Amino acid sequence: MPTEPLVAIVGRPNVGKSTLFNRIIQRRQAVVDEVPGVTRDRVYGRAEWSGIGFRLVDTGGLVPGSKDPMEIAIQAQAAVAIDEAAIILFVADVETGVTDLDEAVAAQLRRSDRPVLLVVNKVDNETREHEIHVFQALGLGTPLPVAAISGRGSGDLLQALIDLIGGLPRPAGSAAGGTAGDGPEPDADRGGGPVGDEEPAAPLRIAVLGRPNVGKSSFVNRVCGAERVIVSPMAGTTRDSSDIEVEYKGERLVLIDTAGLRRRTRVKENVEYYSALRALQSLDRCDVALLLVDAVEGFAAQDARILERILDRGKGAVLVVNKWDLVEKETGTAEAYARDVRDTLPFAGFVEIIFVSALTGQRVEKVLELGLQAGQARRMRIPTSTFNRFVESTFRGHEAITPAMGDLRVSYATQAGIEPPLFVFFVNDPKKVKPNFKRYLERRIREEFILAGTPLRILFRSKA
C-alpha cells in the first residue's frame, strides 16, 4: 500500500486546477485550456516539498446538481478522488469572486471528513490579495492566494500543505517523511527503496492508443473492473493521459489511457491538439503500446501510421481489434480479417493481432498477456556466447543464403542493447550488406529467441 498521502485538487470548472497541478508537479502533464471542462478523468502525479513526498490528483470541474451526462460522469470521478484523498485543495477564482457553484462545492467538502485548504487562484498582484477575504464566507478557513501560471504564492501554499501532511496519522511502519508508494502515478514507485540490496523491477508501462471512439477507455475500465476513466459514445471524451496501476499474474503494470489520435488536418481545437500531444508523450514513456482499432469501421490508413510510429520509436506493440462482438462472423472470419490487415502492414509481421470486446470482456485478459510478453521480449538480453553459437550455426553449411550475402563475411556478433533489442554484426564491409540479408537475419533471430511483439535493431560494423 502507498505510504505517501494523496492530495486531491477540486473546484468548479475553469478556476485553474490543472494549471496548479502542473505547477506543483513541475511538468505539463494535465491539459490546460481556457475552455471549461477540459479535465475529465482523474490525472495523477507526484511532488515533493521540503523533503516530503506526496501524490497529487487533478479532477474535472464540479457542477453539483447538473443533469448533463458528461458533468455527472466528471462529478463521479471527482467523488472517487475525494474519497481516496487524505487532503483536499479547493481552488476558487479571485476574478469571479464567490459563485453559487463555489458555495455548493464548499458545502459538499464541509460534509466530508477530509482536511481542506482553500486556494484562491489568479492572485497575481498585491491589489488582488486584498480581494480574497470574501472567500472566508465559504467556511473553509483562511484562503491562500496563488497565481498558478506564474507560481506566485505557490511556496506558501506548499508549506501549508506540508504542515498539514505532518499532522496526518502515519501508516504503520512508514518513515517520517513517507516513501514513494505504488499509487496511480508510476513515478512514485521510484522514490522508495526496497528491503535488501535488490532494486524492484520498474512496472511495465502499457499505453492504450488509437483513433477517437475505438473503445480505449472502455478497455481500460474492463481491465480495472471499475469506472476508472469516463466512457461516452461521444468521440474525444478522454483529454488527458491517465496512468492506472494494475496487477496481472503477479506482475505490476501501468496502463496509460490516452486521447484519440486524429489526422493533423482534423485537429481543430487547442484542447484536441494538446490532448494528442499528451498521447504521443505517453508513447515516449511507455514500454508497450496497445493499438486499438474498430472492428466495424475496419483497419484505416491512420491506424497503420500510428503503428508505424509506435515501432519507429522502438516500443513493443499489440494490435487489438475491439468491438468484435458487433461483427457478423462465419468460420474463418478472424483469420481473413488478420490476413487483410497483415497485407497492409508488411513492416509489422511480428506484431500479434487479437480480437476482443471491451464491452463483454472477451479476450481482454489475453491482451494483457500479449502485452506482457511483448514487454519481456523488448527487455530480453541474450548472452554473447549464446548469440554467437546461434550465428555460427546459422551460417555454417547454409549455402542457400550465399547469394544474399555475396562476398560479405560475418566475423562475430553481440547484443549491444535492449528496449528494443539491438544486435551488432561485425563484418568485412558494412556497405556490402543487402536488404534481403538483413531481413533474413531478423527472421532467424525471431525464430530462435521468440521475440514477438517487439521491434529489433540490427547494425553492421566493420570488424576492424
Wavefront OBJ file of the C-alpha trace (Angstrom):
o trace
v 0.000 0.000 0.000
v 1.221 3.553 -0.688
v 2.586 5.456 2.314
v 2.647 8.898 0.687
v -0.569 10.858 1.221
v -2.828 11.654 -1.724
v -3.861 15.284 -2.223
v -6.906 15.987 -4.438
v -7.376 19.259 -6.326
v -11.082 20.086 -6.711
v -13.257 23.040 -7.646
v -15.741 24.269 -10.216
v -14.744 24.421 -13.926
v -12.088 26.814 -15.244
v -10.605 28.051 -11.956
v -7.103 26.822 -12.874
v -6.963 23.405 -11.193
v -4.880 21.797 -13.940
v -2.520 24.783 -14.105
v -1.963 24.457 -10.348
v -1.486 20.681 -10.735
v 1.203 21.248 -13.390
v 2.832 23.941 -11.257
v 3.115 21.654 -8.229
v 4.405 18.569 -10.073
v 6.674 20.843 -12.166
v 5.774 19.454 -15.557
v 2.973 19.907 -18.098
v 1.063 16.674 -17.559
v -2.551 17.849 -17.345
v -4.074 19.522 -20.417
v -4.782 23.230 -19.796
v -7.122 25.418 -21.861
v -9.408 28.405 -21.381
v -12.388 26.272 -22.413
v -14.054 24.880 -19.258
v -14.381 21.127 -18.842
v -11.021 20.124 -20.331
v -10.094 17.784 -17.464
v -12.498 14.847 -17.231
v -10.697 11.830 -15.819
v -8.551 11.743 -12.702
v -4.923 12.609 -13.525
v -2.232 11.606 -11.028
v 1.242 12.960 -10.384
v 3.873 13.054 -7.660
v 5.543 16.027 -5.987
v 7.945 16.785 -3.167
v 8.484 19.841 -0.959
v 10.966 20.262 1.882
v 11.935 16.612 1.515
v 8.329 15.405 1.959
v 6.763 13.483 -0.917
v 3.073 13.325 -1.720
v 0.844 12.235 -4.560
v -1.455 14.658 -6.344
v -4.661 14.076 -8.309
v -6.278 16.587 -10.661
v -10.043 16.346 -11.201
v -12.648 17.722 -13.560
v -14.698 20.789 -12.742
v -17.537 20.119 -10.285
v -21.063 21.223 -11.198
v -23.269 19.952 -8.342
v -26.858 19.261 -9.379
v -26.114 19.232 -13.126
v -28.206 16.970 -15.364
v -25.604 16.908 -18.130
v -24.346 13.300 -18.577
v -20.707 14.348 -19.010
v -20.784 16.626 -15.953
v -22.403 13.823 -13.938
v -19.578 11.465 -15.012
v -16.962 14.085 -14.102
v -18.635 14.525 -10.712
v -18.403 10.754 -10.125
v -14.688 10.738 -10.973
v -14.050 13.670 -8.630
v -16.028 11.954 -5.860
v -13.691 8.953 -6.095
v -10.665 11.263 -5.880
v -12.115 12.987 -2.792
v -12.792 9.619 -1.184
v -9.219 8.440 -1.898
v -7.561 11.658 -0.740
v -6.043 12.457 2.644
v -6.145 16.232 1.978
v -8.171 18.392 -0.423
v -7.090 21.576 -2.184
v -10.268 23.504 -3.024
v -9.478 26.003 -5.785
v -11.508 29.180 -6.404
v -11.008 32.146 -8.758
v -10.377 35.669 -7.436
v -11.522 37.183 -10.750
v -15.099 35.907 -10.384
v -15.366 36.052 -6.610
v -17.560 33.580 -4.717
v -20.108 31.938 -7.030
v -23.107 29.714 -6.371
v -21.085 26.759 -7.641
v -18.256 27.577 -5.212
v -20.759 27.566 -2.357
v -22.246 24.248 -3.500
v -18.803 22.603 -3.742
v -17.764 24.076 -0.379
v -20.902 22.672 1.255
v -20.041 19.250 -0.159
v -16.484 19.474 1.207
v -17.617 20.644 4.657
v -19.628 17.437 4.927
v -16.533 15.328 4.225
v -14.122 14.360 6.977
v -11.074 15.467 4.946
v -8.913 18.480 5.866
v -9.329 21.207 3.229
v -7.020 24.020 2.122
v -8.889 26.854 0.403
v -6.776 28.121 -2.524
v -7.747 31.319 -4.348
v -6.118 31.326 -7.784
v -5.190 34.124 -10.223
v -3.999 36.428 -7.434
v -1.136 37.910 -9.448
v -0.620 41.210 -7.577
v -0.979 42.786 -4.133
v -4.235 44.536 -5.029
v -5.936 41.213 -5.649
v -4.589 39.853 -2.386
v -6.920 42.300 -0.628
v -9.888 40.778 -2.506
v -9.562 37.231 -1.168
v -11.161 37.918 2.250
v -14.628 37.392 0.688
v -13.813 33.690 0.296
v -13.823 33.255 4.088
v -17.610 33.133 3.748
v -17.202 29.609 2.330
v -16.441 28.372 5.848
v -13.231 26.544 4.898
v -10.685 28.597 6.818
v -8.230 31.266 5.737
v -7.847 31.450 1.940
v -4.355 31.074 0.470
v -3.598 33.350 -2.523
v -1.721 31.921 -5.518
v -1.137 32.613 -9.187
v -0.669 29.152 -10.662
v 0.564 30.452 -14.034
v 3.471 32.452 -12.576
v 3.974 30.445 -9.379
v 3.284 33.440 -7.124
v 2.344 32.206 -3.655
v 2.927 28.541 -4.513
v 5.731 28.218 -1.943
v 3.442 29.358 0.880
v 0.727 27.005 -0.345
v 3.111 24.042 -0.434
v 4.442 24.835 3.032
v 0.870 24.960 4.384
v 0.211 21.632 2.683
v 3.353 20.056 4.154
v 2.390 21.327 7.620
v -0.995 19.664 7.174
v 0.633 16.433 5.981
v 2.816 16.487 9.116
v -0.311 16.284 11.249
v -1.723 13.242 9.445
v -1.573 9.843 11.182
v 1.341 7.772 9.877
v 0.755 4.341 8.332
v 2.289 1.548 10.364
v 5.966 1.091 9.589
v 6.368 4.242 7.486
v 9.178 6.728 7.935
v 8.579 10.304 8.983
v 8.794 11.698 5.505
v 6.924 8.901 3.816
v 8.286 6.826 0.975
v 7.247 6.661 -2.612
v 4.227 4.439 -2.946
v 2.710 2.226 -5.600
v -0.236 4.522 -6.276
v -1.646 5.549 -9.668
v 1.334 7.699 -10.662
v 4.133 5.256 -11.528
v 6.955 7.764 -10.997
v 6.172 7.460 -7.289
v 7.450 3.893 -7.314
v 11.000 5.004 -7.968
v 11.413 7.104 -4.867
v 11.357 4.371 -2.246
v 13.958 1.759 -1.505
v 13.395 -1.989 -1.273
v 14.287 -4.174 1.636
v 17.692 -5.652 0.897
v 20.066 -4.939 -1.996
v 17.866 -5.835 -4.966
v 16.006 -2.986 -6.667
v 12.379 -3.782 -7.553
v 11.744 -4.027 -11.291
v 10.059 -0.974 -12.755
v 6.451 -1.737 -13.684
v 5.800 -2.361 -17.358
v 4.111 0.705 -18.852
v 1.426 -0.076 -21.412
v -0.098 2.793 -23.400
v -3.548 2.335 -24.941
v -3.550 4.202 -28.277
v -5.896 4.543 -31.203
v -8.208 6.821 -33.123
v -11.096 8.531 -31.288
v -14.004 6.378 -30.122
v -12.439 2.969 -30.715
v -13.088 1.976 -27.081
v -9.802 2.790 -25.318
v -11.396 3.951 -22.055
v -13.909 1.093 -22.109
v -10.979 -1.312 -22.469
v -9.123 0.274 -19.530
v -12.248 0.146 -17.356
v -12.791 -3.513 -18.244
v -9.206 -4.322 -17.220
v -9.597 -2.376 -13.960
v -13.026 -3.814 -13.226
v -14.330 -0.323 -12.411
v -15.284 3.012 -13.986
v -11.717 4.259 -13.696
v -11.991 6.605 -16.681
v -15.032 8.275 -18.230
v -16.666 6.424 -21.113
v -19.034 8.133 -23.552
v -20.261 7.434 -27.094
v -19.094 10.965 -27.935
v -15.696 10.888 -29.651
v -12.931 12.772 -27.839
v -14.131 12.151 -24.277
v -10.612 11.455 -22.999
v -8.474 14.604 -23.000
v -5.600 13.767 -20.631
v -3.438 10.686 -20.427
v -4.350 8.779 -17.266
v -1.980 6.343 -15.515
v -3.603 3.401 -13.743
v -1.596 0.739 -11.925
v -2.907 -2.833 -12.100
v -1.534 -6.272 -11.286
v -1.655 -9.206 -13.683
v -0.365 -12.646 -12.671
v 1.890 -11.119 -10.044
v 3.315 -8.506 -12.448
v 2.833 -4.781 -11.851
v 1.580 -2.970 -14.943
v 0.778 0.691 -15.525
v -1.973 1.287 -18.083
v -1.882 4.691 -19.781
v -5.249 5.670 -21.246
v -4.787 8.343 -23.923
v -6.770 10.733 -26.077
v -7.744 9.630 -29.576
v -5.244 10.390 -32.340
v -6.674 12.033 -35.448
v -5.012 13.112 -38.674
v -3.385 16.539 -38.229
v -5.781 18.130 -40.720
v -8.706 17.163 -38.464
v -7.249 18.520 -35.224
v -9.021 21.878 -34.963
v -9.215 22.802 -31.271
v -6.326 23.735 -28.965
v -7.624 21.189 -26.460
v -7.585 18.435 -29.055
v -4.080 19.395 -30.192
v -2.644 19.239 -26.684
v -4.538 16.021 -25.931
v -2.950 14.420 -28.985
v 0.417 15.785 -27.862
v -0.061 14.131 -24.435
v -0.916 10.859 -26.188
v 2.344 10.992 -28.144
v 4.251 11.842 -24.963
v 2.642 8.773 -23.397
v 4.039 6.743 -26.271
v 7.512 8.081 -25.486
v 7.337 6.934 -21.845
v 5.677 3.543 -22.372
v 7.272 0.138 -22.952
v 4.441 -1.391 -24.965
v 1.590 0.186 -26.924
v -1.771 -1.461 -27.441
v -3.157 -0.106 -30.704
v -6.948 -0.406 -30.578
v -8.854 -0.412 -33.860
v -12.592 -0.545 -34.504
v -13.623 -3.945 -35.885
v -16.748 -2.463 -37.502
v -15.055 0.506 -39.176
v -12.097 -1.635 -40.227
v -8.356 -1.020 -40.288
v -7.665 2.506 -41.577
v -4.612 4.224 -43.025
v -4.385 6.290 -39.826
v -4.112 3.049 -37.817
v -1.161 1.989 -39.970
v 0.522 5.357 -39.413
v 0.078 5.093 -35.646
v 1.523 1.576 -35.628
v 4.468 2.696 -37.741
v 5.144 5.493 -35.255
v 4.993 3.023 -32.343
v 7.575 0.743 -33.937
v 9.804 3.585 -35.153
v 10.126 4.669 -31.514
v 11.228 1.189 -30.512
v 8.139 0.258 -28.499
v 6.563 -3.157 -28.199
v 3.136 -3.450 -29.797
v -0.075 -5.467 -29.823
v -2.805 -4.807 -32.394
v -6.164 -5.066 -30.600
v -9.280 -5.298 -32.779
v -12.071 -4.089 -30.475
v -15.880 -4.355 -30.794
v -15.515 -7.872 -32.229
v -18.916 -8.706 -30.693
v -20.553 -6.406 -33.287
v -19.110 -8.237 -36.310
v -21.158 -10.914 -38.069
v -18.927 -13.956 -38.102
v -18.528 -17.130 -40.090
v -15.845 -19.797 -39.940
v -12.521 -18.147 -40.644
v -13.713 -14.557 -40.232
v -10.913 -13.648 -37.801
v -8.269 -15.328 -39.953
v -9.442 -13.478 -43.071
v -9.527 -10.176 -41.177
v -5.980 -10.757 -39.874
v -4.710 -11.604 -43.379
v -6.187 -8.396 -44.790
v -4.568 -6.354 -42.013
v -1.169 -8.008 -42.426
v -1.267 -7.358 -46.170
v -1.304 -3.637 -45.354
v 1.447 -3.969 -42.712
v 4.486 -5.638 -44.319
v 6.705 -3.892 -41.746
v 4.889 -5.380 -38.728
v 4.618 -9.111 -39.283
v 5.894 -9.747 -35.727
v 3.029 -7.808 -34.089
v 0.337 -10.027 -32.574
v -3.289 -9.410 -33.626
v -6.082 -10.209 -31.173
v -9.871 -9.796 -31.454
v -11.636 -8.561 -28.330
v -14.741 -6.919 -26.931
v -14.211 -4.389 -24.156
v -17.984 -4.372 -23.672
v -18.280 -8.102 -22.905
v -14.723 -8.701 -21.676
v -13.986 -11.233 -24.435
v -10.208 -11.928 -24.552
v -9.365 -8.732 -22.646
v -7.181 -10.660 -20.209
v -5.331 -12.259 -23.142
v -4.384 -8.747 -24.317
v -2.520 -8.177 -21.046
v -0.699 -11.469 -21.540
v 0.397 -10.465 -25.044
v 1.413 -7.020 -23.799
v 3.467 -8.583 -21.024
v 5.151 -10.944 -23.497
v 5.995 -8.045 -25.823
v 7.437 -6.109 -22.883
v 9.558 -9.055 -21.780
v 10.805 -9.595 -25.338
v 11.708 -5.909 -25.562
v 13.813 -6.257 -22.404
v 15.378 -9.632 -23.339
v 19.159 -9.830 -23.089
v 20.910 -12.770 -24.800
v 24.401 -13.764 -23.565
v 27.117 -13.104 -26.146
v 28.275 -16.727 -26.146
v 24.726 -17.978 -26.790
v 24.176 -15.463 -29.561
v 27.457 -16.301 -31.294
v 26.663 -20.034 -31.244
v 23.402 -19.113 -32.956
v 25.290 -17.011 -35.542
v 27.768 -19.806 -36.244
v 25.031 -22.388 -36.684
v 23.099 -20.012 -38.936
v 25.889 -19.559 -41.463
v 27.668 -22.954 -41.316
v 26.561 -25.192 -44.178
v 23.754 -22.910 -45.377
v 24.716 -22.288 -48.988
v 21.173 -21.075 -49.690
v 21.929 -17.720 -48.113
v 25.176 -17.220 -50.060
v 23.508 -15.206 -52.888
v 22.035 -12.837 -50.300
v 25.453 -12.402 -48.690
v 27.545 -12.063 -51.816
v 31.151 -11.733 -50.623
v 30.037 -10.412 -47.231
v 31.677 -12.199 -44.287
v 30.417 -12.166 -40.690
v 33.145 -12.441 -38.054
v 31.065 -12.322 -34.867
v 28.039 -10.608 -33.319
v 26.767 -9.384 -29.983
v 23.673 -7.893 -28.411
v 24.560 -4.288 -27.639
v 21.354 -3.092 -26.008
v 17.736 -3.646 -25.021
v 14.434 -1.747 -25.170
v 14.349 -2.667 -28.010
v 16.958 -5.410 -28.544
v 19.946 -4.109 -30.513
v 22.269 -6.556 -32.304
v 25.606 -5.601 -33.834
v 27.200 -7.785 -36.521
v 30.894 -7.284 -37.275
v 31.578 -7.855 -40.958
v 34.343 -7.332 -43.520
v 32.476 -4.452 -45.228
v 29.136 -2.977 -43.959
v 28.485 -1.472 -47.407
v 28.064 -4.976 -48.814
v 25.036 -5.771 -46.626
v 21.947 -6.298 -48.802
v 18.411 -5.554 -47.524
v 17.220 -9.131 -48.070
v 20.130 -10.427 -45.971
v 19.194 -8.095 -43.120
v 15.583 -9.301 -43.319
v 16.808 -12.910 -43.263
v 18.845 -12.250 -40.103
v 15.909 -10.644 -38.337
v 13.635 -13.552 -39.210
v 16.175 -16.090 -37.901
v 16.737 -14.146 -34.654
v 12.992 -14.018 -34.027
v 12.582 -17.731 -34.713
v 15.417 -18.688 -32.380
v 14.742 -16.409 -29.429
v 10.942 -15.835 -29.591
v 10.918 -12.057 -29.845
v 7.289 -11.494 -30.858
v 5.790 -8.080 -30.310
v 8.998 -6.032 -30.204
v 10.941 -4.323 -32.979
v 14.598 -5.220 -33.377
v 17.543 -3.062 -34.332
v 20.342 -4.649 -36.391
v 23.550 -2.768 -37.125
v 26.597 -3.762 -39.141
v 30.098 -2.633 -38.209
v 33.500 -3.193 -39.740
v 35.447 -5.840 -37.808
v 38.484 -3.597 -37.955
l 1 2 3 4 5 6 7 8 9 10 11 12 13 14 15 16 17 18 19 20 21 22 23 24 25 26 27 28 29 30 31 32 33 34 35 36 37 38 39 40 41 42 43 44 45 46 47 48 49 50 51 52 53 54 55 56 57 58 59 60 61 62 63 64 65 66 67 68 69 70 71 72 73 74 75 76 77 78 79 80 81 82 83 84 85 86 87 88 89 90 91 92 93 94 95 96 97 98 99 100 101 102 103 104 105 106 107 108 109 110 111 112 113 114 115 116 117 118 119 120 121 122 123 124 125 126 127 128 129 130 131 132 133 134 135 136 137 138 139 140 141 142 143 144 145 146 147 148 149 150 151 152 153 154 155 156 157 158 159 160 161 162 163 164 165 166 167 168 169 170 171 172 173 174 175 176 177 178 179 180 181 182 183 184 185 186 187 188 189 190 191 192 193 194 195 196 197 198 199 200 201 202 203 204 205 206 207 208 209 210 211 212 213 214 215 216 217 218 219 220 221 222 223 224 225 226 227 228 229 230 231 232 233 234 235 236 237 238 239 240 241 242 243 244 245 246 247 248 249 250 251 252 253 254 255 256 257 258 259 260 261 262 263 264 265 266 267 268 269 270 271 272 273 274 275 276 277 278 279 280 281 282 283 284 285 286 287 288 289 290 291 292 293 294 295 296 297 298 299 300 301 302 303 304 305 306 307 308 309 310 311 312 313 314 315 316 317 318 319 320 321 322 323 324 325 326 327 328 329 330 331 332 333 334 335 336 337 338 339 340 341 342 343 344 345 346 347 348 349 350 351 352 353 354 355 356 357 358 359 360 361 362 363 364 365 366 367 368 369 370 371 372 373 374 375 376 377 378 379 380 381 382 383 384 385 386 387 388 389 390 391 392 393 394 395 396 397 398 399 400 401 402 403 404 405 406 407 408 409 410 411 412 413 414 415 416 417 418 419 420 421 422 423 424 425 426 427 428 429 430 431 432 433 434 435 436 437 438 439 440 441 442 443 444 445 446 447 448 449 450 451 452 453 454 455 456 457 458 459 460 461 462 463 464
